[in-house]
Amino acid sequence: MEKLKHLFSIDRLLLEGGGVLNGTFLNESLIDELSLIIAPIADGSTNSLTLFETSPHLKKQPPVNFFLKEI
C-alpha cells in the first residue's frame, strides 16, 4: 500500500476481494471504511466463505469495530 501511494499517488482504494483478501487487509489494519449491501440470500453450507476470512498462517488480530455513519 505504501508503494502504491508513493508510485501512483493513490490515497483511496476500493477493495473488492473475497473473504481471504478482505481478511488479510483487515489483519494489516488497512481497512478504515466498510460499505455493505445485504442481499436476501442464505447459504447454510459449512464451506461457504464469509466477508472476512482468517488463516492459520496470519497473525491473530482482535475484532475490529466499525461505526455506522449512515443507513
PDB file with SEQRES, HELIX, SHEET and CRYST1 records, atoms N, CA, C and O in Angstrom:
SEQRES   1 A   71  MET GLU LYS LEU LYS HIS LEU PHE SER ILE ASP ARG LEU          
SEQRES   2 A   71  LEU LEU GLU GLY GLY GLY VAL LEU ASN GLY THR PHE LEU          
SEQRES   3 A   71  ASN GLU SER LEU ILE ASP GLU LEU SER LEU ILE ILE ALA          
SEQRES   4 A   71  PRO ILE ALA ASP GLY SER THR ASN SER LEU THR LEU PHE          
SEQRES   5 A   71  GLU THR SER PRO HIS LEU LYS LYS GLN PRO PRO VAL ASN          
SEQRES   6 A   71  PHE PHE LEU LYS GLU ILE                                      
HELIX    1 AA1 GLU A    2  PHE A    8  1                                   7    
HELIX    2 AA2 GLY A   19  ASN A   27  1                                   9    
CRYST1    1.000    1.000    1.000  90.00  90.00  90.00 P 1           1          
ATOM      1  N   MET A   1       0.816  -1.170   0.000  1.00  0.00           N  
ATOM      2  CA  MET A   1       0.000   0.000   0.000  1.00  0.00           C  
ATOM      3  C   MET A   1       0.876   1.256   0.000  1.00  0.00           C  
ATOM      4  O   MET A   1       0.564   2.239  -0.672  1.00  0.00           O  
ATOM      5  N   GLU A   2       1.957   1.213   0.749  1.00  0.00           N  
ATOM      6  CA  GLU A   2       2.870   2.363   0.745  1.00  0.00           C  
ATOM      7  C   GLU A   2       3.469   2.573  -0.643  1.00  0.00           C  
ATOM      8  O   GLU A   2       3.654   3.711  -1.076  1.00  0.00           O  
ATOM      9  N   LYS A   3       3.771   1.484  -1.338  1.00  0.00           N  
ATOM     10  CA  LYS A   3       4.330   1.575  -2.684  1.00  0.00           C  
ATOM     11  C   LYS A   3       3.314   2.166  -3.663  1.00  0.00           C  
ATOM     12  O   LYS A   3       3.671   2.994  -4.501  1.00  0.00           O  
ATOM     13  N   LEU A   4       2.050   1.746  -3.561  1.00  0.00           N  
ATOM     14  CA  LEU A   4       1.008   2.323  -4.415  1.00  0.00           C  
ATOM     15  C   LEU A   4       0.848   3.820  -4.161  1.00  0.00           C  
ATOM     16  O   LEU A   4       0.681   4.604  -5.095  1.00  0.00           O  
ATOM     17  N   LYS A   5       0.899   4.204  -2.893  1.00  0.00           N  
ATOM     18  CA  LYS A   5       0.787   5.620  -2.537  1.00  0.00           C  
ATOM     19  C   LYS A   5       1.957   6.407  -3.112  1.00  0.00           C  
ATOM     20  O   LYS A   5       1.769   7.479  -3.686  1.00  0.00           O  
ATOM     21  N   HIS A   6       3.146   5.879  -2.958  1.00  0.00           N  
ATOM     22  CA  HIS A   6       4.351   6.577  -3.405  1.00  0.00           C  
ATOM     23  C   HIS A   6       4.444   6.646  -4.934  1.00  0.00           C  
ATOM     24  O   HIS A   6       4.724   7.709  -5.488  1.00  0.00           O  
ATOM     25  N   LEU A   7       4.213   5.531  -5.608  1.00  0.00           N  
ATOM     26  CA  LEU A   7       4.392   5.486  -7.057  1.00  0.00           C  
ATOM     27  C   LEU A   7       3.246   6.121  -7.852  1.00  0.00           C  
ATOM     28  O   LEU A   7       3.472   6.725  -8.900  1.00  0.00           O  
ATOM     29  N   PHE A   8       2.004   5.977  -7.340  1.00  0.00           N  
ATOM     30  CA  PHE A   8       0.851   6.395  -8.127  1.00  0.00           C  
ATOM     31  C   PHE A   8      -0.027   7.435  -7.435  1.00  0.00           C  
ATOM     32  O   PHE A   8      -1.091   7.784  -7.948  1.00  0.00           O  
ATOM     33  N   SER A   9       0.401   7.930  -6.285  1.00  0.00           N  
ATOM     34  CA  SER A   9      -0.359   8.928  -5.514  1.00  0.00           C  
ATOM     35  C   SER A   9      -1.779   8.461  -5.207  1.00  0.00           C  
ATOM     36  O   SER A   9      -2.718   9.257  -5.231  1.00  0.00           O  
ATOM     37  N   ILE A  10      -1.933   7.182  -4.921  1.00  0.00           N  
ATOM     38  CA  ILE A  10      -3.246   6.625  -4.580  1.00  0.00           C  
ATOM     39  C   ILE A  10      -3.505   6.870  -3.097  1.00  0.00           C  
ATOM     40  O   ILE A  10      -2.754   6.411  -2.236  1.00  0.00           O  
ATOM     41  N   ASP A  11      -4.586   7.603  -2.815  1.00  0.00           N  
ATOM     42  CA  ASP A  11      -4.960   7.871  -1.429  1.00  0.00           C  
ATOM     43  C   ASP A  11      -6.060   6.939  -0.946  1.00  0.00           C  
ATOM     44  O   ASP A  11      -6.161   6.645   0.245  1.00  0.00           O  
ATOM     45  N   ARG A  12      -6.882   6.480  -1.879  1.00  0.00           N  
ATOM     46  CA  ARG A  12      -8.034   5.673  -1.528  1.00  0.00           C  
ATOM     47  C   ARG A  12      -8.144   4.516  -2.512  1.00  0.00           C  
ATOM     48  O   ARG A  12      -7.952   4.694  -3.715  1.00  0.00           O  
ATOM     49  N   LEU A  13      -8.455   3.329  -1.995  1.00  0.00           N  
ATOM     50  CA  LEU A  13      -8.512   2.133  -2.824  1.00  0.00           C  
ATOM     51  C   LEU A  13      -9.799   1.371  -2.510  1.00  0.00           C  
ATOM     52  O   LEU A  13     -10.134   1.148  -1.346  1.00  0.00           O  
ATOM     53  N   LEU A  14     -10.509   0.979  -3.555  1.00  0.00           N  
ATOM     54  CA  LEU A  14     -11.700   0.147  -3.385  1.00  0.00           C  
ATOM     55  C   LEU A  14     -11.261  -1.306  -3.385  1.00  0.00           C  
ATOM     56  O   LEU A  14     -10.680  -1.783  -4.359  1.00  0.00           O  
ATOM     57  N   LEU A  15     -11.531  -1.995  -2.320  1.00  0.00           N  
ATOM     58  CA  LEU A  15     -11.158  -3.399  -2.181  1.00  0.00           C  
ATOM     59  C   LEU A  15     -12.389  -4.243  -2.465  1.00  0.00           C  
ATOM     60  O   LEU A  15     -13.372  -4.167  -1.728  1.00  0.00           O  
ATOM     61  N   GLU A  16     -12.353  -5.040  -3.515  1.00  0.00           N  
ATOM     62  CA  GLU A  16     -13.472  -5.911  -3.873  1.00  0.00           C  
ATOM     63  C   GLU A  16     -13.021  -7.363  -3.865  1.00  0.00           C  
ATOM     64  O   GLU A  16     -13.303  -8.121  -4.793  1.00  0.00           O  
ATOM     65  N   GLY A  17     -12.337  -7.726  -2.835  1.00  0.00           N  
ATOM     66  CA  GLY A  17     -11.800  -9.073  -2.764  1.00  0.00           C  
ATOM     67  C   GLY A  17     -12.791 -10.059  -2.184  1.00  0.00           C  
ATOM     68  O   GLY A  17     -13.921  -9.707  -1.844  1.00  0.00           O  
ATOM     69  N   GLY A  18     -12.354 -11.283  -2.079  1.00  0.00           N  
ATOM     70  CA  GLY A  18     -13.117 -12.303  -1.380  1.00  0.00           C  
ATOM     71  C   GLY A  18     -12.766 -12.264   0.092  1.00  0.00           C  
ATOM     72  O   GLY A  18     -12.044 -11.375   0.544  1.00  0.00           O  
ATOM     73  N   GLY A  19     -13.274 -13.222   0.832  1.00  0.00           N  
ATOM     74  CA  GLY A  19     -13.070 -13.235   2.276  1.00  0.00           C  
ATOM     75  C   GLY A  19     -11.618 -13.301   2.704  1.00  0.00           C  
ATOM     76  O   GLY A  19     -11.248 -12.688   3.705  1.00  0.00           O  
ATOM     77  N   VAL A  20     -10.789 -14.024   1.978  1.00  0.00           N  
ATOM     78  CA  VAL A  20      -9.369 -14.161   2.349  1.00  0.00           C  
ATOM     79  C   VAL A  20      -8.626 -12.835   2.124  1.00  0.00           C  
ATOM     80  O   VAL A  20      -7.879 -12.385   2.993  1.00  0.00           O  
ATOM     81  N   LEU A  21      -8.833 -12.217   0.958  1.00  0.00           N  
ATOM     82  CA  LEU A  21      -8.177 -10.937   0.682  1.00  0.00           C  
ATOM     83  C   LEU A  21      -8.672  -9.861   1.646  1.00  0.00           C  
ATOM     84  O   LEU A  21      -7.876  -9.088   2.179  1.00  0.00           O  
ATOM     85  N   ASN A  22      -9.982  -9.810   1.869  1.00  0.00           N  
ATOM     86  CA  ASN A  22     -10.526  -8.843   2.822  1.00  0.00           C  
ATOM     87  C   ASN A  22      -9.948  -9.056   4.221  1.00  0.00           C  
ATOM     88  O   ASN A  22      -9.573  -8.100   4.899  1.00  0.00           O  
ATOM     89  N   GLY A  23      -9.882 -10.312   4.641  1.00  0.00           N  
ATOM     90  CA  GLY A  23      -9.340 -10.627   5.961  1.00  0.00           C  
ATOM     91  C   GLY A  23      -7.874 -10.257   6.086  1.00  0.00           C  
ATOM     92  O   GLY A  23      -7.436  -9.806   7.144  1.00  0.00           O  
ATOM     93  N   THR A  24      -7.112 -10.442   5.020  1.00  0.00           N  
ATOM     94  CA  THR A  24      -5.695 -10.086   5.030  1.00  0.00           C  
ATOM     95  C   THR A  24      -5.519  -8.581   5.185  1.00  0.00           C  
ATOM     96  O   THR A  24      -4.695  -8.133   5.982  1.00  0.00           O  
ATOM     97  N   PHE A  25      -6.287  -7.796   4.428  1.00  0.00           N  
ATOM     98  CA  PHE A  25      -6.217  -6.338   4.561  1.00  0.00           C  
ATOM     99  C   PHE A  25      -6.669  -5.894   5.944  1.00  0.00           C  
ATOM    100  O   PHE A  25      -6.086  -4.975   6.518  1.00  0.00           O  
ATOM    101  N   LEU A  26      -7.700  -6.536   6.488  1.00  0.00           N  
ATOM    102  CA  LEU A  26      -8.189  -6.197   7.820  1.00  0.00           C  
ATOM    103  C   LEU A  26      -7.140  -6.510   8.877  1.00  0.00           C  
ATOM    104  O   LEU A  26      -6.943  -5.725   9.804  1.00  0.00           O  
ATOM    105  N   ASN A  27      -6.466  -7.648   8.749  1.00  0.00           N  
ATOM    106  CA  ASN A  27      -5.413  -8.017   9.703  1.00  0.00           C  
ATOM    107  C   ASN A  27      -4.257  -7.026   9.706  1.00  0.00           C  
ATOM    108  O   ASN A  27      -3.573  -6.872  10.718  1.00  0.00           O  
ATOM    109  N   GLU A  28      -4.036  -6.361   8.593  1.00  0.00           N  
ATOM    110  CA  GLU A  28      -2.953  -5.377   8.500  1.00  0.00           C  
ATOM    111  C   GLU A  28      -3.440  -3.959   8.795  1.00  0.00           C  
ATOM    112  O   GLU A  28      -2.719  -2.986   8.572  1.00  0.00           O  
ATOM    113  N   SER A  29      -4.670  -3.853   9.300  1.00  0.00           N  
ATOM    114  CA  SER A  29      -5.282  -2.550   9.644  1.00  0.00           C  
ATOM    115  C   SER A  29      -5.321  -1.606   8.450  1.00  0.00           C  
ATOM    116  O   SER A  29      -5.089  -0.406   8.599  1.00  0.00           O  
ATOM    117  N   LEU A  30      -5.613  -2.136   7.274  1.00  0.00           N  
ATOM    118  CA  LEU A  30      -5.653  -1.338   6.053  1.00  0.00           C  
ATOM    119  C   LEU A  30      -7.077  -1.008   5.612  1.00  0.00           C  
ATOM    120  O   LEU A  30      -7.265  -0.401   4.558  1.00  0.00           O  
ATOM    121  N   ILE A  31      -8.074  -1.393   6.393  1.00  0.00           N  
ATOM    122  CA  ILE A  31      -9.458  -1.074   6.070  1.00  0.00           C  
ATOM    123  C   ILE A  31      -9.963  -0.079   7.100  1.00  0.00           C  
ATOM    124  O   ILE A  31      -9.962  -0.354   8.300  1.00  0.00           O  
ATOM    125  N   ASP A  32     -10.396   1.084   6.616  1.00  0.00           N  
ATOM    126  CA  ASP A  32     -10.918   2.090   7.540  1.00  0.00           C  
ATOM    127  C   ASP A  32     -12.370   2.459   7.256  1.00  0.00           C  
ATOM    128  O   ASP A  32     -12.953   3.298   7.943  1.00  0.00           O  
ATOM    129  N   GLU A  33     -12.950   1.819   6.230  1.00  0.00           N  
ATOM    130  CA  GLU A  33     -14.346   2.085   5.893  1.00  0.00           C  
ATOM    131  C   GLU A  33     -14.936   0.833   5.263  1.00  0.00           C  
ATOM    132  O   GLU A  33     -14.256   0.117   4.529  1.00  0.00           O  
ATOM    133  N   LEU A  34     -16.197   0.577   5.553  1.00  0.00           N  
ATOM    134  CA  LEU A  34     -16.863  -0.615   5.034  1.00  0.00           C  
ATOM    135  C   LEU A  34     -18.238  -0.228   4.527  1.00  0.00           C  
ATOM    136  O   LEU A  34     -19.049   0.312   5.280  1.00  0.00           O  
ATOM    137  N   SER A  35     -18.507  -0.498   3.260  1.00  0.00           N  
ATOM    138  CA  SER A  35     -19.845  -0.343   2.693  1.00  0.00           C  
ATOM    139  C   SER A  35     -20.376  -1.742   2.449  1.00  0.00           C  
ATOM    140  O   SER A  35     -19.711  -2.561   1.814  1.00  0.00           O  
ATOM    141  N   LEU A  36     -21.562  -2.017   2.945  1.00  0.00           N  
ATOM    142  CA  LEU A  36     -22.088  -3.371   2.907  1.00  0.00           C  
ATOM    143  C   LEU A  36     -23.515  -3.368   2.374  1.00  0.00           C  
ATOM    144  O   LEU A  36     -24.364  -2.623   2.864  1.00  0.00           O  
ATOM    145  N   ILE A  37     -23.773  -4.190   1.386  1.00  0.00           N  
ATOM    146  CA  ILE A  37     -25.118  -4.386   0.859  1.00  0.00           C  
ATOM    147  C   ILE A  37     -25.562  -5.778   1.281  1.00  0.00           C  
ATOM    148  O   ILE A  37     -24.864  -6.764   1.042  1.00  0.00           O  
ATOM    149  N   ILE A  38     -26.712  -5.848   1.901  1.00  0.00           N  
ATOM    150  CA  ILE A  38     -27.223  -7.137   2.356  1.00  0.00           C  
ATOM    151  C   ILE A  38     -28.266  -7.623   1.365  1.00  0.00           C  
ATOM    152  O   ILE A  38     -29.248  -6.933   1.091  1.00  0.00           O  
ATOM    153  N   ALA A  39     -28.044  -8.821   0.827  1.00  0.00           N  
ATOM    154  CA  ALA A  39     -28.965  -9.427  -0.133  1.00  0.00           C  
ATOM    155  C   ALA A  39     -29.717 -10.569   0.550  1.00  0.00           C  
ATOM    156  O   ALA A  39     -29.159 -11.246   1.414  1.00  0.00           O  
ATOM    157  N   PRO A  40     -30.971 -10.787   0.174  1.00  0.00           N  
ATOM    158  CA  PRO A  40     -31.773 -11.837   0.813  1.00  0.00           C  
ATOM    159  C   PRO A  40     -31.421 -13.237   0.304  1.00  0.00           C  
ATOM    160  O   PRO A  40     -32.226 -13.901  -0.349  1.00  0.00           O  
ATOM    161  N   ILE A  41     -30.204 -13.663   0.620  1.00  0.00           N  
ATOM    162  CA  ILE A  41     -29.715 -14.984   0.202  1.00  0.00           C  
ATOM    163  C   ILE A  41     -29.125 -15.676   1.425  1.00  0.00           C  
ATOM    164  O   ILE A  41     -28.423 -15.045   2.215  1.00  0.00           O  
ATOM    165  N   ALA A  42     -29.396 -16.935   1.586  1.00  0.00           N  
ATOM    166  CA  ALA A  42     -28.836 -17.700   2.698  1.00  0.00           C  
ATOM    167  C   ALA A  42     -28.106 -18.918   2.145  1.00  0.00           C  
ATOM    168  O   ALA A  42     -28.618 -19.617   1.270  1.00  0.00           O  
ATOM    169  N   ASP A  43     -26.904 -19.166   2.666  1.00  0.00           N  
ATOM    170  CA  ASP A  43     -26.126 -20.340   2.279  1.00  0.00           C  
ATOM    171  C   ASP A  43     -25.706 -21.032   3.569  1.00  0.00           C  
ATOM    172  O   ASP A  43     -24.845 -20.532   4.293  1.00  0.00           O  
ATOM    173  N   GLY A  44     -26.291 -22.142   3.848  1.00  0.00           N  
ATOM    174  CA  GLY A  44     -26.012 -22.833   5.099  1.00  0.00           C  
ATOM    175  C   GLY A  44     -24.886 -23.841   5.025  1.00  0.00           C  
ATOM    176  O   GLY A  44     -24.646 -24.571   5.987  1.00  0.00           O  
ATOM    177  N   SER A  45     -24.186 -23.896   3.893  1.00  0.00           N  
ATOM    178  CA  SER A  45     -23.106 -24.884   3.784  1.00  0.00           C  
ATOM    179  C   SER A  45     -21.939 -24.503   4.689  1.00  0.00           C  
ATOM    180  O   SER A  45     -21.697 -23.323   4.943  1.00  0.00           O  
ATOM    181  N   THR A  46     -21.233 -25.491   5.161  1.00  0.00           N  
ATOM    182  CA  THR A  46     -20.131 -25.242   6.096  1.00  0.00           C  
ATOM    183  C   THR A  46     -18.875 -24.732   5.410  1.00  0.00           C  
ATOM    184  O   THR A  46     -17.973 -24.237   6.085  1.00  0.00           O  
ATOM    185  N   ASN A  47     -18.790 -24.838   4.084  1.00  0.00           N  
ATOM    186  CA  ASN A  47     -17.580 -24.401   3.390  1.00  0.00           C  
ATOM    187  C   ASN A  47     -17.754 -23.056   2.679  1.00  0.00           C  
ATOM    188  O   ASN A  47     -16.882 -22.660   1.905  1.00  0.00           O  
ATOM    189  N   SER A  48     -18.854 -22.352   2.924  1.00  0.00           N  
ATOM    190  CA  SER A  48     -19.045 -21.046   2.276  1.00  0.00           C  
ATOM    191  C   SER A  48     -18.184 -19.997   2.981  1.00  0.00           C  
ATOM    192  O   SER A  48     -18.041 -20.012   4.203  1.00  0.00           O  
ATOM    193  N   LEU A  49     -17.617 -19.090   2.188  1.00  0.00           N  
ATOM    194  CA  LEU A  49     -16.739 -18.061   2.731  1.00  0.00           C  
ATOM    195  C   LEU A  49     -17.542 -16.930   3.357  1.00  0.00           C  
ATOM    196  O   LEU A  49     -18.680 -16.670   2.966  1.00  0.00           O  
ATOM    197  N   THR A  50     -16.944 -16.273   4.321  1.00  0.00           N  
ATOM    198  CA  THR A  50     -17.563 -15.124   4.956  1.00  0.00           C  
ATOM    199  C   THR A  50     -16.952 -13.852   4.374  1.00  0.00           C  
ATOM    200  O   THR A  50     -16.088 -13.916   3.500  1.00  0.00           O  
ATOM    201  N   LEU A  51     -17.397 -12.713   4.856  1.00  0.00           N  
ATOM    202  CA  LEU A  51     -16.899 -11.432   4.362  1.00  0.00           C  
ATOM    203  C   LEU A  51     -15.417 -11.255   4.686  1.00  0.00           C  
ATOM    204  O   LEU A  51     -14.658 -10.723   3.876  1.00  0.00           O  
ATOM    205  N   PHE A  52     -15.011 -11.703   5.874  1.00  0.00           N  
ATOM    206  CA  PHE A  52     -13.615 -11.620   6.297  1.00  0.00           C  
ATOM    207  C   PHE A  52     -13.182 -12.988   6.789  1.00  0.00           C  
ATOM    208  O   PHE A  52     -13.687 -13.474   7.801  1.00  0.00           O  
ATOM    209  N   GLU A  53     -12.255 -13.610   6.086  1.00  0.00           N  
ATOM    210  CA  GLU A  53     -11.742 -14.932   6.445  1.00  0.00           C  
ATOM    211  C   GLU A  53     -10.404 -14.792   7.164  1.00  0.00           C  
ATOM    212  O   GLU A  53      -9.649 -13.849   6.928  1.00  0.00           O  
ATOM    213  N   THR A  54     -10.136 -15.734   8.029  1.00  0.00           N  
ATOM    214  CA  THR A  54      -8.834 -15.792   8.686  1.00  0.00           C  
ATOM    215  C   THR A  54      -8.088 -17.020   8.179  1.00  0.00           C  
ATOM    216  O   THR A  54      -8.655 -17.882   7.508  1.00  0.00           O  
ATOM    217  N   SER A  55      -6.831 -17.075   8.511  1.00  0.00           N  
ATOM    218  CA  SER A  55      -5.998 -18.197   8.105  1.00  0.00           C  
ATOM    219  C   SER A  55      -5.051 -18.518   9.247  1.00  0.00           C  
ATOM    220  O   SER A  55      -4.630 -17.612   9.966  1.00  0.00           O  
ATOM    221  N   PRO A  56      -4.709 -19.777   9.431  1.00  0.00           N  
ATOM    222  CA  PRO A  56      -3.746 -20.112  10.477  1.00  0.00           C  
ATOM    223  C   PRO A  56      -2.365 -19.522  10.198  1.00  0.00           C  
ATOM    224  O   PRO A  56      -1.525 -19.460  11.095  1.00  0.00           O  
ATOM    225  N   HIS A  57      -2.125 -19.088   8.958  1.00  0.00           N  
ATOM    226  CA  HIS A  57      -0.829 -18.525   8.586  1.00  0.00           C  
ATOM    227  C   HIS A  57      -0.721 -17.038   8.925  1.00  0.00           C  
ATOM    228  O   HIS A  57       0.374 -16.477   8.888  1.00  0.00           O  
ATOM    229  N   LEU A  58      -1.845 -16.394   9.254  1.00  0.00           N  
ATOM    230  CA  LEU A  58      -1.842 -14.965   9.570  1.00  0.00           C  
ATOM    231  C   LEU A  58      -1.792 -14.762  11.070  1.00  0.00           C  
ATOM    232  O   LEU A  58      -2.232 -15.617  11.838  1.00  0.00           O  
ATOM    233  N   LYS A  59      -1.254 -13.626  11.482  1.00  0.00           N  
ATOM    234  CA  LYS A  59      -1.228 -13.320  12.902  1.00  0.00           C  
ATOM    235  C   LYS A  59      -2.649 -13.082  13.400  1.00  0.00           C  
ATOM    236  O   LYS A  59      -3.504 -12.593  12.661  1.00  0.00           O  
ATOM    237  N   LYS A  60      -2.888 -13.434  14.655  1.00  0.00           N  
ATOM    238  CA  LYS A  60      -4.205 -13.254  15.259  1.00  0.00           C  
ATOM    239  C   LYS A  60      -4.434 -11.783  15.538  1.00  0.00           C  
ATOM    240  O   LYS A  60      -3.574 -11.106  16.101  1.00  0.00           O  
ATOM    241  N   GLN A  61      -5.597 -11.291  15.142  1.00  0.00           N  
ATOM    242  CA  GLN A  61      -5.969  -9.898  15.364  1.00  0.00           C  
ATOM    243  C   GLN A  61      -7.241  -9.859  16.192  1.00  0.00           C  
ATOM    244  O   GLN A  61      -8.106 -10.720  16.035  1.00  0.00           O  
ATOM    245  N   PRO A  62      -7.368  -8.873  17.071  1.00  0.00           N  
ATOM    246  CA  PRO A  62      -8.627  -8.726  17.806  1.00  0.00           C  
ATOM    247  C   PRO A  62      -9.722  -8.238  16.858  1.00  0.00           C  
ATOM    248  O   PRO A  62      -9.417  -7.738  15.775  1.00  0.00           O  
ATOM    249  N   PRO A  63     -10.988  -8.373  17.245  1.00  0.00           N  
ATOM    250  CA  PRO A  63     -12.073  -7.875  16.399  1.00  0.00           C  
ATOM    251  C   PRO A  63     -11.921  -6.375  16.129  1.00  0.00           C  
ATOM    252  O   PRO A  63     -11.410  -5.630  16.965  1.00  0.00           O  
ATOM    253  N   VAL A  64     -12.369  -5.952  14.955  1.00  0.00           N  
ATOM    254  CA  VAL A  64     -12.282  -4.553  14.547  1.00  0.00           C  
ATOM    255  C   VAL A  64     -13.673  -3.930  14.649  1.00  0.00           C  
ATOM    256  O   VAL A  64     -14.646  -4.494  14.149  1.00  0.00           O  
ATOM    257  N   ASN A  65     -13.765  -2.783  15.289  1.00  0.00           N  
ATOM    258  CA  ASN A  65     -15.036  -2.072  15.403  1.00  0.00           C  
ATOM    259  C   ASN A  65     -15.188  -1.072  14.268  1.00  0.00           C  
ATOM    260  O   ASN A  65     -14.291  -0.272  14.002  1.00  0.00           O  
ATOM    261  N   PHE A  66     -16.329  -1.129  13.607  1.00  0.00           N  
ATOM    262  CA  PHE A  66     -16.710  -0.113  12.626  1.00  0.00           C  
ATOM    263  C   PHE A  66     -17.919   0.606  13.220  1.00  0.00           C  
ATOM    264  O   PHE A  66     -18.689   0.011  13.974  1.00  0.00           O  
ATOM    265  N   PHE A  67     -18.086   1.875  12.883  1.00  0.00           N  
ATOM    266  CA  PHE A  67     -19.184   2.651  13.402  1.00  0.00           C  
ATOM    267  C   PHE A  67     -20.114   3.065  12.265  1.00  0.00           C  
ATOM    268  O   PHE A  67     -19.661   3.480  11.198  1.00  0.00           O  
ATOM    269  N   LEU A  68     -21.422   2.946  12.504  1.00  0.00           N  
ATOM    270  CA  LEU A  68     -22.408   3.276  11.490  1.00  0.00           C  
ATOM    271  C   LEU A  68     -22.458   4.780  11.266  1.00  0.00           C  
ATOM    272  O   LEU A  68     -22.693   5.547  12.199  1.00  0.00           O  
ATOM    273  N   LYS A  69     -22.233   5.199  10.015  1.00  0.00           N  
ATOM    274  CA  LYS A  69     -22.268   6.617   9.649  1.00  0.00           C  
ATOM    275  C   LYS A  69     -23.615   6.989   9.057  1.00  0.00           C  
ATOM    276  O   LYS A  69     -24.146   8.060   9.349  1.00  0.00           O  
ATOM    277  N   GLU A  70     -24.173   6.115   8.226  1.00  0.00           N  
ATOM    278  CA  GLU A  70     -25.487   6.379   7.640  1.00  0.00           C  
ATOM    279  C   GLU A  70     -26.124   5.077   7.196  1.00  0.00           C  
ATOM    280  O   GLU A  70     -25.459   4.048   7.075  1.00  0.00           O  
ATOM    281  N   ILE A  71     -27.418   5.140   6.958  1.00  0.00           N  
ATOM    282  CA  ILE A  71     -28.156   3.960   6.534  1.00  0.00           C  
ATOM    283  C   ILE A  71     -29.138   4.364   5.441  1.00  0.00           C  
ATOM    284  O   ILE A  71     -29.874   3.519   4.929  1.00  0.00           O  
TER     285      ILE A  71                                                      
END                                                                             
